[in-house]
Amino acid sequence: MKDQLLKETTIEEYKSDFFTGIVMLMRKLFMI
């Protein structure tokens, strides 16, 4: 049960990091 929760948390963190990366990339493209 604890391992499952840990996996879900890791996936959520990865999703937020991925989303942040896309936002930063788009900002760079629009700034140019």
C-alpha positions in Angstrom: 0.0 0.0 0.0 2.8 2.4 0.9 4.8 1.6 -2.2 1.7 2.2 -4.4 1.2 5.6 -2.8 4.9 6.4 -3.3 4.7 5.5 -7.0 1.6 7.7 -7.5 3.4 10.6 -5.8 6.4 10.2 -8.0 4.3 10.1 -11.2 2.5 13.3 -10.0 5.8 15.0 -9.4 7.1 13.9 -12.8 3.9 15.2 -14.5 4.3 18.7 -12.8 8.0 18.8 -13.7 7.2 17.9 -17.3 4.4 20.5 -17.5 6.8 23.2 -16.0 9.4 22.2 -18.6 6.9 22.7 -21.5 5.8 26.1 -20.1 9.5 27.3 -19.8 10.2 26.0 -23.3 7.2 27.9 -24.7 8.2 31.1 -22.9 11.7 30.9 -24.4 10.2 30.4 -27.9 7.8 33.4 -27.5 10.6 35.6 -26.2 12.7 35.1 -29.3 
